């Protein structure tokens, strides 16, 4: 395969793009809701906040929440996510192979995620994928998506221009972040936000499977 390298840096979202973690995140959110004796919530709003930083996610679910409530919710969420009481998330089929090929082709690879640092490090350890990435940025180290700060930080760390950078994600937050940072955006449709929602941000393409990324890069039709 001959890859036409318009892009030098490929920045991946984590949850819903590389990691099939929706069930674990929703289970942890429901556990917190039970802990705090809050009314049960349907799955749709819980899925919708995946990709945001924890504070932004809590405020999206509970717009009038106090600072103390947000702090308590985040503490309980981290407790549940970092415990062994929930099933371990796994990478989407083919994701590890795609990362390995991209790494071999000489791309710079990075992660921009709404996860906290502790959660991301645990997931990288669980999947044995840490060695693929040249830089990672988390929401507790920067401003949350859709603010572009995480992308801007990664580009600065790796000394890459926006025109050489491609953001790959499954949510409108990823697409908005890419737009604001001036980078390319590639959407995947198997995560938490629907194709129509992603297309409204005019990504370069919408992939139905992470394995489609290699042939898409090969065609050079972007």
N, C-alpha and C positions, 0 to 999 in steps of 0.2 A: 504494500500500500504506500502510495506517495502522498504525503500530506502537504497541502499548500498552506504554508504558515503565514497567513495574514496576521494572526494573533500570536503574541509572545507569552502572555499571561492568561491563564484560565482560572477564574475564581468561582468556586462551587459553593452554593448553599449546602447545608448538611441535612437537616431533617426534611424528608419529603423529596429530596433530590438524589442524595447518595445513600441515605439511611432510611430504612422503612420503619420509622419510629412513631408513626401516628398513634397506634394502639397504646404504646407505652405512655406517651405524653397525655393522651386523653384519660387513661387509667389513673395517672398521677393527679391530674386536675380534679377528677371525680373524688379521689381520696381526700384531697384538701377540702373540697366542698363539704364532704361528710365530716371531716375533722372540725371544721368551723361551724357546723350545723346550719349550713346555708341551704336554700331551696335547690332541689335537683335541677340540672340544666341539660337541655337537649344537646346532642352531639354536634350539630352544625355550628353554633357559636364557639364551641370548644375547638373544633377543627380550624375555624377561621383565624384564630389568633396564633396558630403555629407559624413560627418565623419571626415573630416580634420578640423584643427583649421582654424579660419577665415583668418588669414594672409596667411597660406599655401594654402587655397582654392582660394583666390584671385590671388596668384601667379601661381597657376595651370591653371587658366583661362586666365591670362594675364602675361605671363612669363617675359616680359620686363617692367613691371609696375614700376614706381618710388615709393619711400617710401611715398611721398605725396599722390599719387593716391591710394595706398593700404589703407592709413589712411582714406581717404575720403570715399572709398568704404565700409570699415568696419563701419564707423560712420553711413552711410546711411542704411546699412543692419540692424544694431542694432536698429535704429529708426523704421524701418518697422516691424522688428520681435517683438519688444516690444510694438508696437501700437496695437490698436484694429481694424485695417483696414483689417486684413486677418483672415480667418476662424481659429478657435482654432483647434489644432491638438488633436487627441484622441489616446489612447492606442490601440494596436492591440487587436482584440477579444481574450479573454482568458488570456491576459498578466497579468492583475491584479490578477486573480484567481491563476495563477501559482506562482506569487510572494508571495501571501498570504500562499500558501501551503509550499513553500520552507522556508519561514520565520518560519512557525509553526514546520517544521522538524528540525529547529535549524541551518540552514546554515547561514553563514555570507554573506550578500548581499551588492554589491557595484555597482557603475556606473563609467565608464571611457568614457568620451564623448568629441567630438570635439566642443561642444557648449561652450559658455562663461558661467560664473557663473550666471549672471543675467538671461540669457535665460533658463538655467536648473532650477533655482529656480522658475521661472514663470511656467515652465512645471510641476514641481513637485507639485506646489500649485494648478494648474488647474486640475490635475488628482488625487489629494489627496493621493499620493503614497509615500511621503517623509519618512513616518514612517517605511517603509520596509527596508531602506538602512542604513547600518552601516558606510559607507564611500562613498564619491563621489569625483571625480576629473575631472576638466575641462581643456580645452586647454589653457585658459588664466592664469592658475595657474601652468602650466607645459609645457613640450615640446609636440608638436602635434603628434598624431599618424602619421606614424607607429613607431615612437620612443617609446621605452618601459617605459619611465619615469612615465607615469600615473599609469601603473600597478605596477611598483616598489614602488611608493609612497604608493599606497593602501595596498600592502602587508606589507610594513614597519609599516604603521599606525595600522593595525590589527594584526601584528605579525604572519603572515602566510607564509609558504614556497611556492616557485613556484610549487613544486610537489603536493601541496594541493590546488592549485588555477586553476580555469577554466574560460577562457574568452569566452563570448558568443557575437557574432556580425554578421553583415550582409555585411561587406565589407572586401576587401583584406587588408585594413589598420588595421583592428582588428586582422586578422590572422597573419600579419607580426609582430604586436606588441606582440602578445602572443608568437610567435616563439622567438623573441629577448629577451623576459623576462623569457623564459624557462617554461612557463605555458602550460596547456592543452588549446586547442582551439575547440570550437563548433560553426559551422556556421549555419545561418538561411538563407533560399533562397527566402524569400518573401520581402526582402529589396531592396537595390539599385544595388547590384552587382550580376551578373548571377552565377548560380550554377557552371558552368565550371571554371569560374574565381576563385571562392572560393576553389574548389577542387584542384586547382594547388598548394595550400598551405597545402594540406594534413591535413585538420581538422579531428577530431575524428569522426565526423558525420556531415551531412547536414540535418537540419530539415526543413520541409515544413510549419510547424505551431508551434508557441511557445508552444501550449498545448502538443506537442510531447516530450517536455523536461522531464516531469515527468516520463513517461514510459521508456524513454531512461536512465534516472538515475536509475530507478528500475531494469533494466536488468543487469546492471553491465558489459556490453559487451565492455567497453572501456579500 
